[in-house]
Amino acid sequence: MSGRTTDEVVMNEKRREDRLRACGPSVSRWDWPVARDLEAFGMFLPRSGVPRTR
């Protein structure tokens, strides 16, 4: 955390995400249980706008 409080870390991340959203791309978040479950992650991606390819 480099000497920052939890509040500062969270607010810095929120501002960073807001800057990404302002650029136009979609921003999605997932947690470890989704990332570790191939089926759950496979369902999450299309719902987040990631196109499926074969």
C-alpha distances in whole Angstrom, upper triangle without the diagonal:
4,6,5,7,8,11,9,7,10,12,11,12,15,16,15,18,20,21,21,24,25,26,28,27,26,23,23,20,21,20,21,24,25,24,25,29,31,33,31,29,32,33,29,30,33,32,29,32,31,35,37,38,41
4,6,9,11,13,11,9,13,14,12,14,17,17,17,19,22,22,23,25,27,27,30,29,29,25,26,23,25,23,24,27,29,27,29,32,34,36,34,32,35,36,33,32,36,35,32,34,34,37,39,41,43
4,7,10,12,10,10,13,14,13,15,18,18,18,21,23,23,25,27,28,29,32,31,31,27,28,25,27,25,26,29,31,29,31,34,36,39,36,34,37,38,35,35,38,37,34,36,36,40,42,44,46
4,7,8,6,6,10,11,10,12,15,15,16,18,20,20,22,24,25,27,29,28,28,25,25,23,24,23,24,28,29,28,30,33,35,37,34,32,36,36,32,33,36,34,31,34,34,38,40,42,45
4,5,5,6,9,10,11,12,14,15,17,18,20,21,23,24,26,28,30,29,28,25,25,22,24,22,24,27,28,27,29,32,34,36,33,32,35,35,32,32,35,34,31,34,34,38,40,42,45
4,5,5,6,9,10,11,12,14,15,17,18,20,21,23,24,26,28,27,26,22,22,19,20,19,20,23,25,24,26,29,31,33,30,28,32,32,28,29,32,30,28,31,31,35,37,39,42
4,5,5,6,8,10,11,12,14,15,16,18,20,21,22,25,26,26,25,21,21,19,21,20,22,25,26,26,28,30,33,34,31,29,33,32,29,29,32,30,27,30,31,35,37,40,43
4,5,5,6,9,10,10,12,14,15,16,18,20,21,23,25,25,24,21,21,20,22,21,23,26,27,26,29,31,33,35,32,30,33,33,29,30,32,31,28,30,31,35,37,39,42
4,6,5,6,9,10,11,12,14,15,17,18,20,22,24,23,22,18,19,17,19,18,20,23,24,23,25,28,30,32,29,27,30,30,26,27,30,28,25,28,28,32,34,36,39
4,5,5,6,9,10,11,12,14,15,16,18,20,22,21,20,16,16,14,16,16,18,21,22,21,24,26,28,30,26,25,28,28,24,25,27,25,23,25,26,30,32,35,38
4,5,5,6,9,10,10,12,14,15,16,19,20,20,19,16,17,16,19,19,22,24,24,24,27,29,31,32,29,27,30,30,26,26,28,26,24,26,27,31,33,36,39
4,5,5,6,9,10,11,13,14,15,17,19,19,19,16,17,16,19,19,22,25,25,24,27,29,30,32,29,27,30,30,26,26,28,27,23,25,26,30,32,35,38
4,5,5,6,9,10,11,12,14,16,17,16,16,13,13,12,15,16,18,21,21,20,23,25,27,28,25,23,26,26,22,22,25,23,20,22,23,26,29,31,34
4,5,5,6,9,10,10,12,15,16,15,15,12,13,12,15,17,20,22,21,21,25,26,28,29,25,23,26,26,22,22,24,22,19,21,22,26,29,31,34
4,5,5,6,9,10,11,13,15,15,15,13,15,15,18,20,23,26,25,24,27,29,30,31,28,26,28,28,24,24,26,24,21,22,24,27,30,32,36
4,5,5,6,9,10,11,13,13,13,11,13,14,17,18,21,24,23,22,25,27,28,29,27,24,26,26,23,22,24,23,19,21,21,25,28,30,33
4,5,5,6,9,10,11,11,10,8,10,10,14,16,19,22,20,20,23,25,25,27,24,21,23,23,19,18,20,19,16,17,18,22,25,27,30
4,5,5,6,9,10,11,11,9,12,13,17,19,22,25,23,23,27,28,28,29,26,24,26,25,21,21,22,21,17,18,20,23,26,29,32
4,5,5,7,9,10,11,11,14,15,19,21,24,27,25,24,28,30,30,31,28,25,27,27,23,22,23,22,19,19,20,24,27,29,32
4,5,5,7,7,8,7,11,13,16,19,22,25,22,21,25,27,26,27,25,22,23,24,20,18,20,19,15,16,17,20,23,25,29
4,5,5,6,6,7,10,13,16,19,23,25,22,22,26,27,26,27,24,22,23,22,19,18,19,17,14,14,16,19,22,25,28
4,5,8,10,10,14,16,20,23,26,28,26,26,29,30,30,31,28,25,27,26,23,21,22,21,17,17,19,22,25,27,31
4,6,9,10,14,17,20,24,26,29,26,25,29,30,29,30,28,25,26,26,22,20,21,20,17,16,17,20,23,25,29
4,7,9,13,16,19,23,26,28,25,24,28,28,27,28,26,23,23,23,20,18,18,17,14,13,14,17,20,22,26
4,6,10,13,16,20,22,24,21,20,24,25,24,24,22,19,20,20,17,14,15,15,11,10,11,14,17,19,23
4,7,10,13,17,20,21,18,18,22,22,21,22,19,17,17,17,14,12,12,11,8,8,9,13,16,19,22
4,7,10,14,17,19,16,16,19,20,20,21,18,15,17,16,13,11,13,12,8,10,11,15,17,20,23
4,7,10,14,15,12,12,16,17,17,17,14,12,14,13,10,9,11,10,6,9,10,14,16,19,22
4,7,10,12,10,10,14,15,16,16,13,11,14,14,10,10,13,12,9,12,13,17,18,21,24
4,7,8,6,7,10,11,13,14,10,9,12,12,8,10,13,12,10,14,14,17,18,21,23
4,6,6,6,9,10,13,14,11,10,14,14,11,13,16,15,14,17,17,20,21,23,25
4,5,5,6,8,11,13,11,10,14,15,12,14,18,17,16,20,19,22,21,24,25
4,6,5,6,10,11,8,9,13,13,12,14,17,17,17,20,19,22,21,23,25
4,5,5,8,8,5,5,9,9,8,10,13,13,13,16,15,18,17,20,21
4,6,7,9,8,6,9,11,9,10,14,14,14,16,15,17,17,19,20
4,6,9,8,8,11,13,12,13,17,17,17,20,18,20,19,21,21
4,6,5,6,8,10,10,12,15,16,16,19,17,19,17,19,20
4,6,5,6,9,10,11,13,15,15,17,15,16,14,16,16
4,5,5,6,9,10,12,13,15,16,15,16,13,15,16
4,5,5,6,9,11,11,12,15,14,16,14,17,18
4,5,5,6,9,10,10,13,11,13,12,15,16
4,6,6,7,9,10,12,10,11,9,12,13
4,6,6,7,9,11,10,11,10,13,15
4,6,5,6,9,9,11,11,15,17
4,5,5,7,5,8,8,12,14
4,5,5,5,6,7,10,13
4,5,7,9,11,14,17
4,6,9,11,15,18
4,6,9,13,16
4,7,9,13
4,7,10
4,7
4
